Amino acid sequence: MAENPKGRGLPENLPGFDFSYGEYKIVGGVVGEKENYNLQPDVTEYELWAASTIEWDISENKFKARVILAHKTESHHVVINSWHHDFADAERAIDLVRDSLLGVGDRKIYNVFGETIEVHTSPRPGGTSVQIIEVRGLIWSMFAPTC
């Protein structure tokens, strides 16, 4: 068994691991893997994608906010998921990430620590696809407003 790039003794070609095939590079995490996503505007690798979603999650009986972040240099998206009792709270979660990435607002998220819950692909216009890494946001670190 070959070592994976992160040295955890799992096969390199396991879905979700970094590997290349010709001009294509697959990047992503393994379900259960935990990682930090730095959202500080000056150093982040991510930008808010054109669309984020809110959906009703029947199994959780809550609204699920899906903040979709596109990696700036690699062709994958990270989706930070959070669950809320109210639709307005789900909207606020998306707005908070957007404002943080733009560097506006009193409260700014500088990091999300999350667990990968799913890795899949999604079609793009023109017949290409993008890898999607679905993450459950576990810890949302933010700067508190100063008085």
C-alpha positions in Angstrom: 0.0 0.0 0.0 1.4 3.4 -1.0 1.5 6.2 1.5 -0.9 9.0 0.9 0.3 12.7 0.7 -0.8 13.3 4.2 1.1 10.3 5.5 -1.9 8.4 7.1 -1.1 5.0 5.5 -4.2 4.9 3.2 -4.1 4.3 -0.5 -3.3 7.3 -2.7 -6.2 6.7 -5.1 -8.9 6.6 -2.4 -11.7 9.0 -3.4 -11.1 12.4 -1.9 -7.3 12.3 -1.8 -5.1 14.5 -3.8 -4.0 12.8 -7.0 -3.5 13.7 -10.7 -4.5 12.0 -13.9 -3.1 13.7 -16.9 -4.1 17.4 -16.8 -6.8 16.7 -14.2 -6.1 17.1 -10.5 -8.5 15.7 -7.9 -8.3 17.5 -4.5 -10.3 16.9 -1.4 -10.8 15.3 1.9 -11.9 12.0 3.2 -15.2 11.7 5.0 -14.5 12.1 8.7 -11.3 14.2 8.2 -11.2 17.5 10.2 -9.6 20.6 8.8 -9.3 24.3 9.3 -10.5 26.7 6.6 -8.9 30.1 7.0 -11.3 32.9 5.8 -9.2 36.0 6.6 -9.5 38.2 3.5 -5.8 38.8 3.0 -4.6 35.2 3.2 -7.6 32.9 2.4 -7.5 30.5 -0.4 -11.2 30.8 -0.9 -13.8 33.1 -2.3 -17.6 33.1 -2.0 -19.0 31.3 -5.0 -21.9 32.9 -6.9 -24.6 30.9 -5.2 -25.1 29.6 -1.7 -28.2 27.6 -0.7 -30.7 27.1 2.1 -32.7 23.9 2.2 -35.0 22.2 4.6 -33.3 19.1 6.0 -36.1 16.6 6.8 -33.8 14.3 8.8 -32.7 17.2 11.1 -36.0 19.1 11.0 -34.0 22.3 10.5 -32.9 24.6 7.8 -29.5 23.8 6.3 -27.3 26.8 5.2 -24.8 25.7 2.6 -22.1 28.4 2.2 -20.3 27.5 -1.1 -16.6 28.6 -1.3 -14.6 28.2 -4.5 -10.8 27.6 -4.1 -9.0 30.5 -5.9 -6.4 28.4 -7.6 -7.6 24.8 -7.7 -10.8 23.5 -9.2 -12.8 22.5 -6.1 -15.4 24.0 -3.9 -15.8 23.6 -0.1 -19.4 23.8 1.2 -19.7 24.7 4.8 -22.9 23.3 6.2 -24.7 24.6 9.3 -28.2 23.8 10.6 -30.7 26.4 12.0 -34.2 26.4 13.5 -35.1 29.6 11.6 -34.7 30.5 7.9 -33.4 34.0 8.9 -30.6 32.4 11.0 -29.5 30.3 8.0 -29.5 33.5 5.9 -27.4 35.2 8.6 -24.8 32.4 8.5 -24.3 32.9 4.8 -24.2 36.7 5.2 -21.6 36.4 8.0 -19.3 34.4 5.8 -19.8 36.7 2.8 -19.1 39.8 4.9 -16.1 38.2 6.5 -14.5 37.3 3.2 -15.2 40.9 2.0 -13.7 42.3 5.3 -16.9 44.2 6.2 -19.1 44.2 9.3 -18.5 44.2 13.0 -18.1 40.5 13.4 -15.7 38.6 11.1 -15.2 34.9 10.9 -11.5 34.2 10.5 -11.5 30.4 10.6 -14.0 27.5 10.4 -12.9 24.1 11.8 -15.0 21.4 10.1 -15.4 17.8 9.4 -15.8 16.4 5.9 -19.2 14.7 5.7 -19.3 14.0 1.9 -17.2 14.4 -1.3 -18.8 14.4 -4.7 -18.8 16.2 -8.1 -21.1 18.7 -9.6 -21.5 19.6 -13.3 -20.4 23.0 -14.6 -21.5 24.8 -17.7 -19.6 23.6 -20.7 -19.5 19.9 -19.8 -16.9 20.1 -17.0 -17.3 19.2 -13.4 -16.0 20.4 -10.1 -15.3 18.4 -6.9 -17.4 19.4 -3.9 -16.2 18.9 -0.4 -19.2 19.1 2.0 -18.1 20.1 5.5 -20.0 20.3 8.8 -18.9 23.5 10.5 -17.9 22.5 14.0 -16.1 25.6 15.3 -16.7 29.1 13.9 -13.9 31.4 15.1 -14.6 35.1 14.9 -13.3 38.4 16.0 -15.6 40.1 18.5 -16.5 43.7 17.8 -14.5 46.2 19.9 -16.3 48.6 22.2 
